[in-house]
Amino acid sequence: MPSEQGPFILSSGTFPVGQRKDPARVLLAEDDAHLLRLLARLLRSAGIEVETAATPEAALDLISGLGFDLILSDLFAPEMSGAKLVAAVRLFDPLLPIVIISGDTECRDAISAIGDPALHFVGKPFENEALLDLICGLVGIERRGQLRPPPRAMGE
């Protein structure tokens, strides 16, 4: 008896338009408690489910145990390099979008040099609307909770 396969793409939890049945899940890793709360509120206002981590260790624990559609992380300097966090995420999902936020704009060149199309940099200070547009685009949702296709698809 043939079994019905669900209509999904086997990469980073990306679903075709209109097929996503659950809210996008984002891991927010930030050591500044005030910024952590503000970013979590911003993401939740767009209908995104948010898990937070205030330390690099907590972020790594959550990455290994829960499925996320995107990681939004500070560099956690000097405790942990951004490269270590990216490497840990890539062990679990090589296509998972990662957005690194940092006040160190020299990191933008380093991130570009890595050549990872799922790795993005946002410099501090940033505009809330621009950050939210980037994240919503990467997880495939409209700002009002409506679905839209993500900017990348399998085979591209």
Secondary structure, DSSP 8 states (H G I E B T S, - for coil): ------S--SSTT---TTT--S--EEEEE-S-HHHHHHHHHHHHHTT-EEEEESSHHHHHHHHHHS--SEEEEE--TTTS-HHHHHHHHHHH-TT--EEEEES-THHHHHHHHHT-TTEEEEESS--HHHHHHHHHHHHTB-TTS-B---S--TT-
